[in-house]
Amino acid sequence: MMATTNGPGLKEFAPDIVLVDGPMVRDFGFPFTTRMTIVRLSDGALWIDSPVPVAPDTLAQIQAWGPVRYLVAGTPRHVWRLRTWHRQFPDAELWVCRKQPARFRHLPWTGVLGPKAANPWASDLDYHVFQGSALLEEVCFFHAKSRTLIMNDLIQHHQKQAGKPLRNALLTWAGSSGARGDVPLDIRWSFRDRARARQSLAQLMSWDFERLVIAHGPCVEQGAKDVVMQAFRWLR
């Protein structure tokens, strides 16, 4: 079953996980949906991946749910989002992937999510740096309590729209309009070290997850392991 999360406000996705959809953005002229994932940790603090702009009432909902303690960017393409939220929550820790854009390196990072970095939320969230690509080194997170895998850009699902044949054709060519989500072709082509990528996939599949959160497209509430294996079928 697919969980669509369109529209403003907090959407409950799993125990202690809510999603918030942000505004559309454009990357190389193509429109992308945006989404942030909020996890309430066992101590009541909030861990936020890829924060997006929100309305004041939505921000009030978030603050009522718990204190914002960790702001995270698991992919280089989402690092820019931390800047505004850091102004809003200057005491929150900033955690970033290793290959962040140079123009944001002035921000006061608390830590960098390398393969073996210690972190203060380890009792609630495990993580793995998906390696093998020359373009994208994404950090994937696993919330064991809700059996949820949290990803960002590696798997995308851009749904086709009626009356937009050119857009739909581009999505088909790009390999990101599959029935439940796929790894786009440009990202697939960037994986020069397939052996290392297969090791990363094996690590993901070793986690006992049932749900999948992605940034671009509908999330998956059931059968997520099949979705991930199908999305990475080109590695096999």
Summary of the structure (lengths in Angstrom):
residues: 236
radius of gyration: 16.9
end to end distance: 25.3
largest distance: 49.1
contacts: 728
relative contact order: 0.15
helix: 28%
strand: 30%
